[in-house]
Amino acid sequence: MAYLPNLFSEGRIGNLTVKNRIVMPPMATNLANEDGSVSQRLIDYYVARAKGGVGLIILENVQVDYPQGKNVACQLRIDDDKYIAGLFELAEAVHSYGTKIFMQIHHAGRQTTPGVIEGLQPVAPSPIPCGFLGVQPRELTLDEIEGIIQKFVNAAVRAKIAGFDGIELHGAHGYLIGQFMSPRTNKRVDQYGGSFERRMRFPLEIIRRIKEAVGDDYPISFRFSADEFIEGGNTLEDGKQIAKMLEDAGVHVLHVTSGIYESMPTILETSRFDQGWRVYLAETIKKVVNIPVITVGVIRDPEFAEKIIASGQADFVSIGRGLIADPEWPRKAKEGRFDEIRKCISCNIGCIGGHVFYNLRLRCSINPCVGHEALYGDIKQSSVKKKVVVVGGGPAGMQAAIVAAKRGHRVILIEKEQSLGGQLQLAAVPPGKSKINWFNEWLKGELSRAGVEVKTGVEADAEYIAALAPDCVIIATGSEPVKPKIRGANLENAHIFQAWDVLRGRMVCQEGEKVVVVGGGLVGCETAHYLAEKGAEVVILEMLPEIAADMEPISRFDMMQIFNKIGIKMKTNVTVTEITTDSVVFVDKKGQQGYEPAQKVVLAIGQSPVGKELKDALEQKGIEVKVVGDAEKVGKIIDAVASGFQAGWQL
């Protein structure tokens, strides 16, 4: 049976034929070597996606001007001939699976920091700092502009020599080319600024000279923000003009995206964004040009992608973080195995926000193989088959059970609750977090597909487990909320609740009720948001200098904007000393006492591991024990999944 005929029809970009309409867009990984050359782990990462069936890969942003144009720690380079050989190997490896590959060439402009560009000051069309990074750039001279144009041209020539099927100019997301194009960031009064036509001079000159150097037929993609979603920036009306001008200049395909760093959640969406919310941008652009258009933005379901192509909203769909989470997304889609796709939950923790922005290698919260494709890509059978009991059906326990079963072991998973998921079930409750349910459902499906025996509603003690005669036990019993040592914080009082109880629906909240949340970390903030949506007047009290210090920066940036909009009050640098029947008493960093009126109080001051007693009891019986997830150390989904995977892998 043929599934998704439009999505899996051939596409054309200029004279190039692409085997299907699925594009892997450029996403920074930090998987290159420290000197900017291609590493084997980078090749393995892209090969896994090519093997998974994607039609076109657009290689992550490659710097044309080192170090001035760099924006992440281990960014690929194309500013010297010595990088061609490694890039050739990468292109060759991808081509072996019938996948085409473009190289995105890039200059960060003002959207970088001196720490990344080796102490230099960032450059820009005009000396206007980026509000997200807060670094003052200096204005480029005309001679420097000429030099950068030539560096883009040289990069395109090298990309062609290296065997790439085309190039993409990164004119989006507020980087240098986009800075020239935007009235918000380009205040020049010379030939490169002022009118719309002059702001377009920089990209158009790059395109003209690249075409002279590599020929008219060599495919050029241009990625641009059709709407920058920021005051004073380009709007969709501007985007339509830009698109027509780029088509006239000879660009072969338009990669339509949105945003700059100051509107960051419109570039790398947080979990609250609806699937395909940006498609209307590409649809609008497609109506004014005759060249192909690529759309992007939280496209997770194959059937959703099929409708985009079938309805003519776009010619290609970019599946970005979705291909990080599941490299085999295209193959599974083509074969109709939709339930087997591990859909990205938009947490941003392992990829750009939580890792790459912090100079770490790319990872994924729900796919522990990312960055380790050669090692973990194929789960091999163990030479010695064991009977394994996993205690706890949260993400760590389910992941451990799945991998152990795929290694050929007989696995029994025991969960004391009637349903699987553990804290995933709570994490999916706050506003905009329902995508976490996707991962929970995928894990449950994988347990079934791997042949794991699942027992729910069973509270297993050491005797029960020992009677099963396991060769190994994996304890994944999770964590429990910390009981605070605060005067009056008695959970038997009717107006005091743990955050988990709130998310379980055990606290009824009235419209306008004054609620104080003690603890402004991730759990406290998401619970506060949940309560505010229910109509409560919420105040968060946090002892640290900032709210949500444990959140990845994009989600935190987005959340703070929402909190300010809906009126959640936040007080930092305060220590709660007492909870009374109608207030919460605190002391600020100056030692001054204050209080917040409270009809209800919610405690969100952390969690502690559960399972040490069970571990000790099993070890006394001589049974091999591994402890994973929060039962070992309280962390995030990425930590739980990684530790569960490792435990199953090592058996």
N, C-alpha and C positions, 0 to 999 in steps of 0.2 A: 504494500500500500504506500502510495506516495503522500507524504505529509508536507504541509506548508509549501506548496508549489511556487509561490511568488518569492518567498524568502530564499528558496534554494534554486532559483533560476539564475542563469549567468547575468552578470552586470558588465557594463562598459564604462571605462574612464579613458577618454580619448581613444587611442587605438589599442588600449589594454583590455583584455578580457579577464574578469574576476569570476571564479567558479560559483560564488553565491553572493548574497547581499549583506553578509555579516562582516563587519569591520571591527578589529581590535584597535581602539584609539590609543594615542600615545599617553602613557602614564609613567611618571618618574618612579624608579625602583631602587636606586642606590645599589644595584647588583653588579654594576661595572667595577673594574679594578679602581684602586684609589687614584691612579694616574689618568683615568678617563678612557682607558682601553677596554676592549671587549673581554669579558671573563667567560670561563666555561659555564659558570652558574647562570650567567645571563643568556647564553646560547640555550642551555637546558630549559630555562624558563620559557623562552619564545618557541622552542621546538615543541614543548608540551602543548602550547596553544595551537600551533600549526597542525600537529598530530590530531588535535581535537576537532579539526574541521573548519576553522575560520577561513573566510575567503581572502581577506586582506589584513595584514598587520601594518600599522603605522608605528614605526619604532619610536620609543620614548624620546623626549626632547634632547637633541644633540647640540652641544654648544659650538658656535662658530667663532667665538672670541674668548679665548682663555687668558686669564681667569675673569676678565671683566664681565663677561656675559653669563657666568655660571649662576645657577640658582639652587642646586642641591649638592651635597658633599661629594658623592661619587657619580658625577654626571659624565655621560659619554662625550667624547671630543671628536671633532672633524676639522680642526683648525690646522692640521699638519698631515702631510702624506703618510707619516708613519702609522696612522690609525686606520688606513685603508684596508690593510691585510686582515685585521681582526674583524672588521665590519663585513668584509667579503665572506669570511667563514660563517658569520651569522646569517647573512643573506642566503648563502648556499645551503645551509642546514634547513632553513625555513622553506626554500624552494623545493626541497626533496619531498615535501608533502603536498605539493601542488598549490601552495599558498603564495600569494603575491606579497611583497613587502615594500613599503615606502619609508623614507627617513624623514622625520620631522627635524628641521633645522631651526635654531632658536637662539635668541639673546634675551636675557632677563631684564635688561634696562634697570629701572629703579626698584623692581621687585626682587631684591636680594639684600644681603647684608655684608658689611665688611668682613665678618667672620667667615663667610662662604667664599668671598672673592679675595681672600688673602690680604686683608687689610686695606684694600682699595676703597674709594668712595664710589657708590653706584652712580651710573650715568643715566640721563633721561633727556627727552626733547626739551623739557623745561624743569627748573629746580623745584619741583613740587613733591614733597614726601608722600610715600604710600601710607595711608592711614592704618593699615593692618600691621605693617612692619615698623613704621615710625622712624625710618632712616632718611636723612636729608641727601638727595642726589645732587650732582652738579650737572649743568647744562652742557650738552655736546656741542663742540665747535663744528663748523662746516667741513673742515678737513677730517675730523673724526667720523662724521656721518659718511663721507665718501669712503673712508677706510672700512667702515662696517658693511656698507653695501657690497664692496669687493669681497669681504670675508664671506658673506652669504653666497655670492657667486662661486667662489672657490669651493665652498662646502658642497654646493650642488654638483659641481664637476667631479669632486671626489666621490660623492654618493653614486653617481652614474658609473664611475670606474669600478667601484666596489660591488657592482651588480644589483643595486637596488632598482626596483621597477619604476620608481618615481620619487619625488620629494614632496614634503608638506612644509609650507611656510607657517610658522606659529605666529599668527597675527591676532591671537585671542588672549583672554584671561588677564589682560593688562600688562603683558610683557612688551618688549621694546617696540615691535612693529605696531602693536595695538596702541601703545602710548602715543605714537605719532598720529594715529588715526583718530584719537579721541579728543574732543574739545575740552574735556576735564583735565587732561594731562599735557596737552600741547598748547602752550601760550606763546609760541614763537612768532616773530614778526618778519621773518625772512621767507625764502622760497619754500621752506618746509613747515610753515605754520600759518594760522590765520583762517583762510577760507577752507571749505570742505575739500576743494581740489588741491590746495597746497598741503593739507594734512595727509592727503592720499599720495603725495609725490614720493615719499620714502618707500612704501611697499610697491608702488607701480614701477619705480626705478629698479628695485631689486628684481621684480618679475621680468622686466624688459631685458635686463642684462643677463639674467640666468638663461632666458630663451636664446639669446645670442650665443651663449657659451655652450649650451647642451642641445640646442635644436628645438624647433617648435613642437615636435612630436613627443618630446620627453615629458611624461605626465607631471603636472604640478597641481597639488592640492593646496588650498588656502583655508586655514582654520581661523575663524573670526567670531567674535562675540556679537551676534545680531542685536542683542540688547545688553547693555552693561549693568542694568539694574542699579544705577547709582546716579544721584543728582548731578547734572552737568555732563554726564557721559553720553555715549551714543545710545539712541533709542532704536526701536525696531524700524521706524521710518528711515533713520540714518542707515540701518543695516541693509535695507532694500537698495538704497543708492550705492552703498559699498559693493553689494553683490553684482549689480549691473556693471559697475566700473571694473571689477575684477574679471568678469566674463569678457568684457571688451578687451582687456589686457592679455587674454589668452590663457587664463587659468582653466584647467580641465575639470575640476570638481571643487565644490564648496563644502567645507566641513563646518556645519552651523552649530555654534555653542553659545554660551552667555557668560556674563560676569567678569569682574576683576577681583583682585584680592580683597578690596573693601566691600565687595558683595560676595564673599567667599562661599557661603552656602549655595549660591546659584551656580557655582563651578563644580564643587564636590558636595553634592546634596547630603544632608543629614537624613536620618530615617523617617522624618515626618513628611518628606516630599512624596507626592503621588507618582506612581509609575507613568513614565512618558510625559511628564508635565511640560517639558521643553519642546515637544514635537511640533507645536504650533509655530514655533520660530522657523524651523526648517520648511514647514508647509507654506508659510508666508513668503519666504525667500524663493522657494521653488516656483511660485507663480510669476516671478519677475525675471527669471533666467531660463535659458535653454540647455544649460549644462547640468550634470548630475549633482544631487545634493545629498549629503550624509547628515542624519540626525542622531542625537545623543540624549541621554538623561534618564536614568533609572528605568531602563528597558530591561525587564527581568523575565517576562513570560514569552516563550516562542510564539504563541498564538497572537499576543499583542504585537510582536514584531512583524508577523505575517500581515496583520491588518494595516500596518503603516505602509508596507510596500504595495499591498493589494489596492489600497485606496488612493495611492499616488501622493501621499503626504511627503514622502522622501524616496530616494532611489536606493539608499543603503542605510543600515542601522548600525550604530556603534554600540557594542556591548563591552563596556570597560571593566568596572569592578566585577561585573558578572562573570567575566572570563578569568579574573584572578581567582574568584571563589570556585569556579568550576571550568577548567580548561576544555572539558568535553561538552560544554553547553551546545555547540553546533551539532555534534554527532548525535547526542541524545535527542535534540530537537528534531533532526532529520529522521530519526528512527521512531519518533513518536513516544519516546520515553520521558515525557514531561515531568512526571513525579520524581524521577531520579536526578533531576537537575538540582544542584545545591545552589540555591539562589542567594545572591549577595543581600545582606540585611542592612547595608548602608551605615555601618557603625563607624567607619573611617579609622578604626583603632590600629589595625595591622598594616594598613596601606599608607596613604599620603599623610593624613593628619597625625596619627599616633606614632608613625615610624619614620617615614622619609623626611618629614619636616624636622625631625629630631636627629637627623644624620644617621639613622639606623637603616639596615637592609629591609626591603619589602617583606612583609609577612601578611597573613590573613587570619582573622579571628576564627573563621569556620573551616579553613582549609590549611591544615598544618604542614602540607607538603610544599607550600609556596616558598621559593628560595632554596628548596632542597629537592628539586625535581628528579635529579639523577639518583639520589639516595632512596627516596620514598615513592617515586613515581609508580613503580610496580610492587605491590605487596606480595612478597614471596612466601610460599608455604614453609613452615618450620619443620626441621628434620625430626624433632621430637614432639609428638602430639600430647597435649595436656588437657586435663579437665580444669576449667577456670570458673570461679564464681566471682561475679562483680556485685558489690553491695552498694546500691545507689543508682538511681536512674536519671540523674541530671546530665548535663553535657559531658562532663568528664567520664562518668561511668558508661554512658551510651557509646562515646567515642572509643573508649578502651575495649568495650565488648565487641564492637564492630570490627576493629582491627585484629583483635585476638581471634575472632571467628574466621576472618579472611586469611589469617596465618594457618588455619587448619585445626585450631583447637576447638574442643567442645565447650561452649560457653553458656552459663546460666546467669542471667541478670535478675537481681532481686531489688524491688522498690517497695518501701513501706506504704507509700501513698497509692491510691487507686489509679493514678495517671502518671505517665512519665513526663520528664521535663525539668523537675527540680526548680531552680531559680529562674530558668528560662520562662516559666509560666508567669512569674511575678514581673520579670523584666519587660514582658510584652504588654503589661497593663497601662503604663503611663501614656499620655497623649503622643501619638506619632511613633509608637514603638512596636506596633503590631507585626512588623516584618520579622521580628524575632520568632514568631510562630512558624514562619517558613522553615527555619533551621530545625526547630523542634520536630516538625512533621517529617522533614528529610531524615533526621536521625532515627525516628521511629520506623520509617520505611526501610532504611539501611539495616536496622536490626533484623527485620523480617527477611530481607533479601540475603543477609549473611547467615541466616539460620540460627540466630541466637534464641535460646529458650528464655522467655520473659515471665517473671512471677511478680505481679503487682499486689498491693494490699498485704504484704508479708513483712513483718518486722523481724529481721533475722538477727538472732544472737549467736554467740560463738558455738553453742551446742547445736543449733539448727544448721549452721554452716558446716561444722565438722561432720555432721551426719551425712552430708552430701559427698564426703570424701574427695575434696578438691586437691589438686596438685598445687594450686596457687589461688590466693584470694586478692582481689583488687578492691580496696576500700575507697569508695567515692561518695561518702555520706555527707559531704558539703559542709556548710557552716550554719551558725545560728546568730541572731542579733545579740550584741553585747548588752548586758544589763548594767545601766549606768549607776555610778556611785554619786548620785545627786540627791540632796535632801528633798524628800517628798516625791521622788520618782518611783512610786509604787505602782506597778502595773495592774494591781488589783483595784486601783482607783478608776472609776468609770470614765473619767475624762482623759486618761493617759493611755497611749497606744504605741506599739512598735510600728515602724514604717511598713514592715512586711504584713502586719495585720490590716493596715489601711488598704494595701494593694490586693489583699485577699477579700476585700469587701466587708470586713468586720467592723468598720466604723461608718456610721451614718452621719453625713455632713449636711447641715442646713444652709440655705442661701444666706450669705452675709455673716455666717458664723466666724468668729475670730479664732484662728488656729495658728499656733506657734510650732514650727518644726525646729527641733534642736539637732543641729548637724547639717552643714551645707555642702556635703560631698555629693557624689553622683546619686546615691539612693535618696538622700534628703531632698535634693533639687527635683528629681523626677517625681517624688511623692508630693512635693509642694505644687508642682505643675498640675498633677492629677487632681489635687484638692481645689486649686484655683479654678480649674475647668468645671468643678462641681458647684462653684459659686462661693466658696469660702474666701474670707479675707486672710491672706497668708503672710506670715513673717518668718523668715529664716534667720536663725542665730548660729553663727559659725565662729569657732575659736581661732581659726587660721586667718591670715591677712586677706585671702580671697576666697570667693565662692567657687565651688566645683573645681578645686585644684587638681583633682584626679581625673578630670574629663579630657578627652583629646580636644585640641584647640578649635577645630571647626565647629564641633557640636557645642562647645562651650560658648563660642562667639554667637552662634545661632540662638542658643538658649537664653543668653543674657539679653539679647534684643527682644525676645518674646516676653521675658519677665518684666522688662521695663515697659513693654506695651500693655500687658495685662495687669500690671500694678502689684506684683509680688515684691514686698519689701525685704531688704537684705541687710543684716548687720554683721560685720566681721570684727575680728579681734575682740570678741566677747566670750567670757567663760560663764556658763550657766551654773548658778550656785544653789538654786532652790526652785521647786515647782509647788505652787500653792493651788488652792481650789479655783482661783480665777486669774492667775498670772504666772509668768516665768521671770524669775529674778536673775540678773546677771551682773558681772563686773567687767568693765572695759579695761584696756591695756594701761590706762592711767590710774586704775584702782577705784574708779568711781562706779557706784552702784546704779543700776537702772532696772526697769522692768517693762514687760510687754503684757498687756491684758490678754488672757487666753481662756476661751471656753473649752477648747480641747488642745492637748499637747501631743505631738508626735515625736518619737525618739528615733533618730537615724545616726547613731554615733559609731557605727561599725559592726563588724561580725568577727566571730572567732570559730576556729575549726572544730568539727565534731568527728569523733571516731577513734580517739586515742585508746579508750578503754577496750573497744572491740579489737583493735590492732594488738594490744598487749595480751588479751585473752587468747587470741588465735595463735600468736607466737609462742605462748606457753604450751599450746597443744602441738607445737612443732610444725605448724603450717606456714608455708612461705607467704608473705604479705607484701603488697605494694600499696602505697597511699597516693591518691591523685586528687587534683582539683583543690577546691576549698578545704577539703579534709586535711590536705597537706599544708597549704598556705593560701589564705584568702586573696583572690585576685579577680580578674575580669574573665569574660568568655574566652578570650584568646589564650589565657593561661590555663583554664580548665581543659579546653580542647587539646592544647599541645601536650599537657601532662598525661591526659588519657590516651592520646595517640602513642606517646612514647612507651607507656606501660604495656599496651597491647603489642606494639612493635617488638619490644625486647623479650617477649615470651618465647 
